[in-house]
Amino acid sequence: MKQVGLYEAKSKLSALVSALIESGDPVSLTKHGQVVAELRPPSSGSPTRGGLASQDFYISPDFDRLPSPDDRRDQPPESRQ
């Protein structure tokens, strides 16, 4: 995997992206010799099931209900009497 410093990457980003498109090989971006990010092609597949698309996803009917003044669930047990 090719490693490029952030300063060089900033000035040659377009060329790095072009090389990435041609070769498909990821490029590691470094800062002070440490890898801090990677440029890589996007994944080809998308998730087939997300949280909202799941058959098991459920939202309670009162999910967006505003609490009433009588709603004492947020108070400590000793003050609920």
FENJO-V263256 format. One record per pair of residues at least 4 apart in sequence whose ideal C-beta (glycine too) atoms are under 8 Angstrom apart, sorted by the first residue. I is the first residue (numbers start at 1). J is the second residue. Records with the same first field share a line. If there is no record, write none. Layout:
I->J + J
This chain:
1->25 + 26 + 27 + 28 + 38
2->19 + 25 + 27 + 28
3->27 + 28 + 29 + 30 + 35
4->8 + 9 + 12 + 16 + 27 + 28 + 29 + 30
5->9 + 29 + 30 + 31
6->10 + 29 + 30 + 31 + 36
7->11
8->12
9->13 + 16 + 27 + 29
12->16
13->17
14->18
15->19
16->20 + 27 + 39
17->21 + 39
18->22
19->23 + 25 + 27
20->24 + 25 + 26 + 27 + 39 + 40 + 41
21->41
24->41
26->38 + 39 + 40 + 41
27->38 + 39 + 40
28->35 + 37 + 38
29->35 + 36 + 37 + 38 + 39
30->34 + 35 + 36
31->36
49->53 + 54
50->54
51->57
52->57
53->57
59->63
67->71 + 73 + 74
72->79 + 80
75->79 + 80
76->80
